[in-house]
């Protein structure tokens, strides 16, 4: 069965292929990789990227085949393109469509064929990715899916050029946004890193203190209630029996609401609940649990249905003969985000090291070279190599400052630094073979980890070759490659009823900047200035009255200003007497400053986006707006602030949502999507070009950025240019370019439909005399009238074109015989007999016509044109004002 596209559809498809600008271009590795992979993965000898032109299929990439193109009439890929879906021929000799095909009966001997169409960015099937074998074979669904995947990659490469322009426009719109976000990430990274280390320290302290705290129930209660971490305890059935204040803050449920509830339904995400319950039941039954007495990270659920990540330590204990579970949980979502940001910063650090003009080398604590930046490699002309430190001087051509004496191992700056010496501006010479001698100043030191562990050594080398004669010492840029951690400490203290300190932990002592002997047993007021103590005193009085108080304040101690969140918990004995209070304070300075910076950053971001000439918004995975700029008010009359938190369907009508929702779903699957829609704006129909960009993190789509711009003027201009490129401006007829494409298409239709067709070439007789007599303006009027008479003399389905000057063509389709085409020629000659009116003059105008008729698939455009031109010459030789028909050979 012959499968074919309609004439107009195929012409549109060919134009889409030409617009990609890949036909007859050299082979490219980006396509060859895909055909090689397809051939290897699917175990076939031949794999092709085939582009189906008007009369041929041309191979952009090929594996296992030498020829670069074949006629379209015999190609398998024409069928694949026509049906716009995968075509599989498991045995061509048993398929009536292909059994007699020259590619099957002759070289390359096709027996098996599978082709997946590839589409242009505007949806036209322009070619295929196909695989071929010389033996029959089956092709299961898994193989079909693999072929589709490879075809998708080919399609991406074909359309890459068209998509890059759109992406660049989107990137420009997002550039300002990215700069602000980067600044916010940089600020947040520092505070989150500090918070991460603080939490680790707190967990270590808590684990060490648990055994001691078990001996004092009241003190355990106090510490648990005021712990920075959430504490949750359940019985063997998973019912909550304890829930501290931090658990209330972390998960949103009050203690009263949580007690008596099943823990799984409160904080465990629904898809983890079955595993949680099974694990508890297994421990109750067998006494074995994978998470008991271990520190793990796990997802958790809060009251407002928000998902967080917590670090949990859980243990089991018996009380009164019953089994209970106790867990400390800490929200580490920010820490995880900070870890990702730190990784990005490490990449930035590596980039900075590579751009420095200072040579930086480093080694591990074992003396293994671990870092040679670009400048160091240029100094030595060598990369780092696993060598004993005793070979460093000779291998890397290190000399003392006089340049004459090779360094001994003990003199090498990196060796000295590794042994604990701090090196400052050590003069040395690097005299690498084949390179200019360099005089450098080396500075370095040993690298110590946060817990005092040896991490190796680092040396920075500054090239002072050009400054050596001036004898000036340069300050060397040092790169300190070590992990820096600073605690955001929790201050814990105890005050008696007289207002004197009875206990302060090490972090509190550090905060006050005093020795333990200077504070313990002394009044609290001595640790503060008079104004600062006056602010604290009011809360101390409430705590000594038995009232629990929490407050935030800015305190200045020893000249340092800090924001703190403090809690005072009364120490009440069994008789109800207040013996003093416990004090706990957390430094929230970084949070306060971050909130101020975030507010300023968001104001700048809003200002930038509100002044861009584009619709900019952000949707979450539920298709709810989380951001919209001021252009939504101008275009749709919707307040951007009122859009936040609402879905598209809550703001816009159904037809608006329907046009966009399918593409938004594709975007949320991880695809960048582009579309153009017509909308009514200010009483005019406008074309809106939209780009939907997925917001990805670790391969997970978190939402979508939406950018829309008005491209009405550009699209109208493109349409005008397209019309001008294919139309003769004088007569309004199709021009030579349009004629050539239409002739190829007509020949293709004639061959497929096995119907005859004719090509007519026409000249205006003695047109030069008409121009000389009437002038060019008169000649132009004759040409226009000649074109009008031609159009009236033929069918609407026939194609009349002007090639140039007085040369015209007519393509006659579905012409059954040469005689039928001759009747059309006679009709045209007769149509020219009435006089032409040119201004106030009348002029006789005649035409000579050459007609070539064919019903053979072997005739191509050149052969048909040659026969029509020969017939035109015969008509002129016979005296003009007549036609001559050249039948099929």
N, C-alpha and C positions, 0 to 999 in steps of 0.2 A: 504494500500500500504506500503511495507517495505522500509524504508529509511535507507541507509547505506553509510558509507564512503568507499573509496577504501582501500585495505589492506595497501598499503604504506602510504596513507594519515593518516589512523587511527593510524598506528604505530608511525608516526611522531608526531601526536597529543598526544598520550600516553607518548611519551618521553618528550614532552614539559611539560605535567602535572607532571611527576616525577621530572623534573628539578626544579619545584617550591618548592619541599621538604615539602609539607603540608599533603600528604596522611598519614592517621593513626596517626596524631598528636592530642594532647588533644584539647578539646574545648577552644576557646579563646573569651574573652568578645568583642574584636573589631569586630568579625563576628556575635556573638550572639546579639549585639545591633542592627545590621542591620536586622537580621531576626525578632527580636521582633518588630522593627519599621514597617517592611513590613507587618507583621501580623496585627498590630494595625491600620496602615493607610489604608490598603486595606480591612480590616474587614474580614479576613479569619482565620480559626482555625489552619492551618498548613502553615509554611514557612520554606524553606530549602535552604542551600547552598550545592549543590550537585556537586561532582567531579566525572566525568565519566571515570573510569579506563578501563582496557582491557576487564574484564569480570564482572564488578560490577559497581554500582554507590555508592559512599561513601559520607556520610553527614558530612561535616566539621562543620556545625551549623544546629540546628533543633529546631523548636518550634511546639509543638503539636504532636510530633511523637517520640516514644521510640526507635525504631530500628535505628541502625547506618548505615546499608547498605542494598541494595537489589540487586538481579542479574541484570546485564545490559540488559539481553534478554527481560525482562518484563518492563523495566523502560521507562517512558514517556520522561525523559531528554535525552535519547539516540537520539530520533527524533529531539529534539531541537538543540543538538550539531551538528547533521548531516546536518541540513538545515541552521545552522549558523545565525538564526534570530528567533524572538519571535514566540513561538508556544502557541496558545490558544485553549483549548478544553472546550467548554461551557457546554456540556453534554456528558460524556464519553460513556454512554449506547447507545447514538444515533450515535456514531462515530465507523465506521466499524473497524478502526485500534485498538480500545481499548475496545470494548464492551465485549470481552471474557477475557480480561486481569485479572489475579488473584488479582491485586491491586484494580480493580474495582468491581469484583464479591465478593471478600473477604475483609479482613482488609487491609488498613484503609477505604475502601469503597469510592474510589475517584469518584466523579461525575464531578467536575470542576477542570481544571488544566491550569495554565499559567506559562510559563517559558521563561526567557530571557538568552541567552548564555553569559557567561563571557569568556574573552580571556586572554591568556598569553601575556607577553610583546612582544613576537615575532609573535602574530597574530593567534595562534592556539586556537580553541574553546575547553577549558578544562573542562567546567562544566556549571552549570546554577545557577541563583537565581530563585526559583520557589515557587509558592503559590498554595495551594490545599484547596478545600472545599468538603464537603460530600453531597452538594446539587448543582443542576445546577444553573448557574448564567450567566448574561451577563457581558461583559468586554469592556467598552467604551475606546475612545482614551486617555482621561485624565488619566484613570487608567493604561493604557499601558505605557504612558510616565512616570508615577510615578514608575512603575516597572523597566523601563529602567534606571531611575536615581539611584534607589537602587542597581541595578546590576552594574552600573558604580562604585559605592562606594565599592562594594565587589571586583570588578576587581582591583581597586587601592590597596586594602589591600593585595590581592594575589600577586601582582607584586611589592609590596613595597620594599622587600629585594633586588630585582634585580635593582631597580631604585636608591636605596640609594647609591650604589657604584658609579654610574655615577654622582649623585649629589655631592658626597664628592669630586670627582675629579674636578668638576666645582667650588665647593666652595673654594678649595685650590687655583685654578687659579685666583679666584676673591678676595682672602683674601687681597692681597696687594692693589688691587684697592679700596676695601672697607675702608682700613685704611686711605688711602689718602682722599677719599671722606668724611669720618667722620671728619678728621681734617679741611677740607674746610667748612663743615657744621657748625662745632663749631665756626669757625672764623666769618662766615657769620651771624650766629644767633645773635651774640652780636650787630653787626652793624645794622642788620635789625630790631632788637628790639628797638634800639635807634631811627631809622628812623620812626618806627611805632608811637612811642610816640611824636616825633617831628611833624608828620603829624596831630595827634590828637590835639596837642596844636595849630598848625597853623589854623586848621578848627575852633576851638573855638574862636581864635582871629579874624578870618575873619568874622564869624557870628556876633560877638559883634561890629565889626567896620562897617558892611554894612550900618546901618541906618545913621551913621555920614557921611560916604563917599558919600551917595546919594546927599548931599547938595553941593558938589564940583565936578563938572564934570571932570575937568582937573586932580584933584587928584585921582579920581576913575580910570581915564584912565591910569594914571601912575602906580597905585597899581596893576591894572588888568594886564597891560603889563609886569610888573616885578614879578607877583605872581608865587610862586613855583608850584601852582596848575594850571591846564588847565582851562581857562574860555571860555565857548561857549555860544553864545546867538542866538536864532532863532526867526523868526516871527511865527504867528499862524499857518502857513502852513508848519512849520518845515524847512524853508530855513535859512541857516546860515547868520547872519548879524554881528556877532562879533566873533573873533577868536584870542586869544592872543599868545604870544611867547611860553608859556609853552604848549599850545595846539599843536603848531607846533612841539615842541620837543617830546611830548607824542605820537601824532598820525601820524607824518611824513608829513602832508599836510601843505604847506605854507599858510599864511593868504590869499594871492591873489588867490590861488587855491581853498580854502575852501569857501570864500564868494560867496554867490549866489547858492551854492550847497545844496541839501537836506541832512540834518544831518544823516538821517537813512542810506543812501547809503555810507556815509563817515565812520562812526564809529560803527554802530549797526550791529552785526552779522546777516547773512541772515535769520536764523530761528527765530530771535527776531523782525524783522522789522515790520511784520504785527501787532504784539501786541503794538509796540512803536507807530505806526501811529494811531491805534485805540484809544490808551490812550490819545494822543494829541487831536484827534477829539472829544473825549468825554468831555475833559476839556473845549475846545472851545465852545462846545454845551451846557454843563450843569454846567460848573464852578466847577466841582468836579474831583479830581485826586488823585490816591492812593500814588503817589510819591512826590507830591508837598510839599515843606517845610519839607522834611524828608531826613535823610542820609541813603543811601542804597548802597550796593555793587552789581555790575552788570558786565557781560562780555562786552568787547568792542573789536573793530577790528582796526588794524593800517594799514597804507598804504602798508606795505610789507606783508599784509595778516596774520601777527602774531596776536595771541589772547592774550589779557591781561585782568586783572580784575581791575576795577576802583571803587573808592568810590565817590559817586556823591551826591551833594546837589543842588536841583533845585527849583527855585521859579518862579512865574509868576508876571508880572507887566505890567502896561499900560503906554504908552508914546505917547503923541499926539493923544490920542483916540484909539490907536492900541494896541493889546495884543502881548506881547513878553514873551519869556522864557529865563531865565539865569541860567546856571549850572556851578558849580565848580566841576571839576573831577580830581581825583588824582590816579595815577597808584599805586595800593596796591598789585600787584602780588608778589613782594618781601616780603611784610609784611605777606601775607598769607603763603608763603613758610616758613617764619621765625616762624610763629605760630606753624606750624607742627614740625619744628625743636625744638621749645621750649617744646612741649609736650614730645618729645623724651628725652630732657634733664631732664624734671621732673621725668620721669621714671628712668633715670640714678641717679638722686638725691635720689629717694626713695631707690634704690639699695645700694647706698653709705651709707645712714643712717642705713640700715639693717646690713651692714658689719662693722660699727664702733664699737669699744669697749667702746665708751663713751655712756652713757645712755642719750637719748634725749626725753624730754616730752614737749608738747605744749598744749595750750588751746586757745579757741576763746575769743573774747572780752566779751562774755557772761559767761565766766568761764566754758565752756564745754571742757573736755579733747578731743583733736583731734589727738594727735600723741604720740605713745609709740613705740620706735624702739626696735629691738631685745634685745639690751643690757639692756634697761629699764625694759623690761618684765622679763629678767633673774634676775635683781636686786630685783624686787618685787614679782616675781612668779605669777603675775596677769596681765591681759590685762587692757586697759583703760575702765572705766565704767562711765555712766552718774550719777555723784554724786555731791551734793552741795560741794563747796570748804571747808566748815566747816568739812566735813567727810573725806577729803583726808588724813589727818595725821593718823587717826585711821585705815582707810581701808587699807592704804598702809604701815602701821607700820613705821612711820617717828618719829625719836627721835632726840633730840638735840645732840651736839657733845660729851657730856659725856656718851651718850647711855642709860641714866637712866630716863630722863624726856621726856615724849611724847610731841611732838611739838604742840603748839597752832596754830590756823588757821592763825593768823597774822605773825607767824614765818616761815610758809611754804614758801620756796624760790619762787615757782611758783605764790603764792598769792601776795608776795611782788613785784615780777616783774610785775604782772598784774596791780598793783596799781601805777606803774611808777618808782619803785626803780630799780636801776641797781645793780645786785648781782654779787659779785666777790669772788670766792673761799669760799663760805659759807660751813663750816664743818657741817655735819649731819650724822646720823646713820640710816640705813635701817635694821630692824630686823624682817624680814618676817617669819611667822610660818613655821617650817620645813626646814628652809634655814639658812646658815651661816650668821652671822651678817656682814654687810658691812659698812665700813667707806668711805664716799664719800665727794668730794668737789663739790658744786653746783654753777654754774654761769648762769646768765640769765638776761633778760631785756624785756621790753615791745616791741612789734612789731608795728611799725607805717607805714602806707601805704604812697604812693607817694604824696598824698594830705593831709597828716597829720592825717588821720583817724586811730582810734585804731583798730588793727587787732588781738590783744590777747597778749600772752606772750610765751616765750620759755626758757627752762632751760636745761643746759647740765650738766650731773653728771659724774665725773671721779672717778673710784674706786681706793682709796688709802689705801685699807686694808693692803696690804703687806708692805706699806711704812709708816704706822702710827707711829711705834716706832722710826723712824729716824727723825720725826718732820719736814720733808722737805715739803715745799709747791710746788705743781705741777701746772704748767700753764694748765688751763682747755681749752680743745677744744670747742669752741662755734660754734653752728650751727645757723646762722642767717636766719630764715625762714621768709623772707619778700620780697616783690616785689621791685626790684631796677630799677628805670628808670632814664636815663640821656638824656637830650635833645641834639640833634644836631641842634643848634639854627640858625635861619636866622637873621642876623644883618641888621637892617634898620636904616638909618640915613639921615640927610639933612645938606648940607653944603652951605653957602651963597657964593656970588661971590667974597668975600674977603678971602675965604678959611677957614672960621671959622665954627665950629659946631653950628647948630641952633636946631637940634633935634637928639636924640639917644634913641632907645628903651631900655628896661631893659636888654635884652640879649646882646646888644652892650656894654652897661656900664659894664656888667659882663665880657665881653671879654677883654676890656681895663683895668679892674681891678681898676677903679677910681670911685670916687663919681660924681654924676651929676654936682655938682657945680664946679668940677675941669676940666670939659670938655666943657659944653655948653657955647658958646660965646668965646671959646678959639681956637687958630689956630690948624688945623689938625696935623701940623708937631710936636706939643708937645706930641701927643699920640704915636709917633714912634721914634725909633732911627734914626740917620741921614742916614745910609745906607738903612734902610727899607723905609723911607719916600722918598728917591731919586727914588726908584722903583715905588712907588705909585704916585708920583707927576706928572709923564708924562701923566698918565691917567686922573688925575684931570684937567690938562691943556686942554686936548681934550674935556672933559665934559663941562668945562667953555667956550669953543669955540662953544658949541651947538652940539657936536657930541656924540652920544651914544656909549659907549665902554663896552666891556666885556673882562675879562681876568682871568687867573688862575695863582696863585702865592703861594710861600711858605713864610709865614711871621713869624717873631719871636717878640712877644709882651710879656713883663714882663717875659722873659725867657722861654716862651712856643712857640714851633715851630708847625705851623699848615698849611695845604694846604687849600686854599680857591678859590671858584669861585665867582667873584665879577662882578657887573654891575653898571655903573654910568649912570643915565638918566638925561639929562639936564632939568632944571626947566625954561621953556620958557613962558613968559607972552603973552598976546594978541598982544602986539606991536612987538613981536619977540625978545625982549631982554632976555638975559640969566641972571636969578637972582641967579643962583647957580645950584646945582644938587642933585638928590636923589641917595643914595648909598644902594645897597643890596648885601649881601655876604652870601654864604652858605659854611659851613665847609665840605670839601670833603676829609679830612685826612683819614678817615676810608676807603673810596673808593680807594684812591691811594695805601694805604698799602695793601688792599685786592687784588688789581690788581697785585701787586708785588708777594704776597703770591700765588695767583692763577697761575701766570706764573711759579713760582718755582715748585708748586705742579704738574702741567701738565708735566713739564720736567721730574720730577721723575717718574710719571706714565708711560710716554712714554718709559723711560729707562727700567723699570721693564717689561712691556709687550713685548717690542721688543726683550728681551733676554729670554723669555719663549719659550720652544719647542712646541708651539701650535699656531694655527691660532686663533686670538682674534679680534672680531669686534663688532660694535654696529650699528643696523639699526633702523631708525624711522618707523612710521606707514605707510609711503609711500614707504617702502623698499629702502630707500636711506641711503648710508653709512654716519655715523657721526664719526666713528673711525675705524681704522684698524691698526694692528701692522706690524712690519717689515717682519714677516714670509710670508705675501702675496707676497712680492717681491721675496723671495727665492723659494716659491712653484709655483706661477703663473706668475712671472715676471711682476707684476703690482705694480707701485709705490703707497704706502699707501696714500700719500698726494694727489695724483691725484684721489683717490677713493672717498674722502670726498665730499658729496653733489650729488653724482651720484647714480643712481639706479643700481640694479644687472644687469638688461638687457643692460645697457649702457656699462658695463665693461666686462661681460662674455657672451659666446655664448648661443644660445637658449637651447641646451640640458642640459647645466649646470644649467640654471635657472629652467627649467622644473622639474628636479629632486628634487629641493629644495623648489620651491615657495609654493607648497601645504602645506608642513610642516611649512613653515614660516607663512602662513596664520593662521594655527592652533595655533602657538605660540602667534600671535597677538590677538587671541581670549582668551588668558590667560592660555594656556596649556604649560607645559614644555615638549619639544619634543626631542626624541633621534632617530638618524638614522645612518646607516652605508652605505657608497657608495664606489665603486671601481673607482679609478682615475688613470690616467697615470702621473707618475712623474719621471723625470730623466730616461726615457726609461724603467721603471718598473711599473707593476700594483700594486698599493698600496690600502689598505683599510683605509678609513678615518672615524673615529667615531666622530659625531657631536652632540652637545647638544645646543638646542635653549631655552633660559630662558627668559620668559616675564619680562619686566621692569614695575612693578605695583606701582601705587600710588593711595591710596584711592579707590582701586578696578578698576582703569582705567589703561589700557595698554598704556604706553608711547612709547614703542619700544621693542627691543629684543637684548639680549646679545647672541653672537654666539661664541662657543668654539669648536675647532676641533683638534683632536690628531690622530697621525698615530698609528693604532693598528694592522698593518699587521702581525708583528711577533707574537703577542699574539693570533690572530685568527688562524694562521697556526699551532701554537703549540697546540691549542685546538683541531683542526681537527686531528692532529696526535694522541693525547691522546685518542680521541673518537674512532679512528680506532683500536688502540691497545687494548682498553677495550672490543671490541666485536670480536676480531679475534685471532685465534690460531696461534701463531708465527711460529710453526714448519711446519704446512701444508698449512697455508693460509686460512683454512676453518673457518666458524663462530664457536665461542667457546660456552661454556655451557650457558653463560648469553644471548647471541644472540639467541641460540636455544630455550631457554625457552620462550622468548618473541615471537619468530616466531611461536612456537607451539600454544600458546594462540591465536595468530592472525589467524592462519590457522583453528583452531577449530571454531572461530567466523565466519569466511567466510563460512565454511562448513555448519554451522547451518543456516546461513542466506540464502545461495544458495540451501540448501537441497541437497547437493551433498556429495558423499562419500569421505573418505580420509583414508590414512594408515600411521602408524608410524612404522619404521623399526629400531631395535636395532641390532648392529653388533659388534662382537668381532673377533679379529684375533686369529685363533686357535693356542694354545701352544706358545703364543708370548713370554712368559718368557724364553722358550728354545731358541727362536731366539735371544733374548737379550744376554743370557748366551753364546751362540755359536758365534755370530757375534759381540758382544760388543754393547754398547749403540749407537755408531755412526752408526753401521750397522742396529740396530733396528730403528733408526730415519729414515734411508733411506727407510726401508721397510714401515714405516708409511707414508712417503711422496708418495711412489709409490702406496700404497693401496688407498690413498686419490685420486690420479689422476685417477685410474681405476674406482673408484666409480663415479666420476664426469662424466666420459665418458659413464657409463652404464645407467645414468638416464637423464631425461629431464632437460632443463635449468630452468624450472619453479619449479623443485623439490629442496629442501633445504638439502644439505649434511653438517653435523656438526661433529666436534670432541669434545667429552665430556672430556675425560682424558685418558692417557695411550693408550690402544688399543681399547677403546670404541668409536664407531661412531654411528650416527643416520642419518636417511633419512626421511624427511617429504614428502609424496606423496599426492598431492591434486588432486581433480576431478578423483578419482579412483572409478569406478562404482560397483565393486564387489571384494570379496576376491580372486577370480580367477585372476583378472587383477593384483592385488598386488603380487600374487604368481608368475606370469610371470616375474615381475620385479626382484623378489628374485632369480629366476632361472638364469636370465640374469647376475646378479651380481656374483653368484657362478661360472658361466661359465667364467666370465671375470677374475677370479683369477687363472684359471687353468694354463696359461702360466707361466713359471718359472720367478721369480723375480731376476734381476741382482743386486747384492750387491757387489760393488767393482769388484774384479776379480772372484767372486763366483756366482753360480746360486742356487736358493733356492725355493723349493715348498712352497707356502703360500696359506692357505685356510681360509674360514670364516664361522662362524655360525651366522644365522640370525633369529631373532624373529620378526614376523609381526603382528600388531594389526590393523584390519580394522573396520571402523565404519561409519554409516550414521545416527547416532542418536544425537540429540541436548543434550541429557542427559549425554553423555560422556564428562568428563572434562579431563584436561591434566594428572592428577594423575591416573585416572582410565585407560586411554589409555596406559600410560607408564607401569602400573602394568601388563596389559594383554600382552603387547609386551615383557616385561621382562620374563614373564612366558613362552611365546612361544620360547624365546631364550634359556631358560633352557631346554625345551623339545628337541630343535635342538641339543644341546650339549649332552644330555642324549642318543640321537639316534645315536651318533657317530661322530658328527661335520661334517663340510664341506657340510652343507645343510641348508635348511630354514624350518620354521614351521609357519603357519598362524593361528592366533586366530581371529575368526570371531566375529561380534558384538553380544553381549548377547541378 
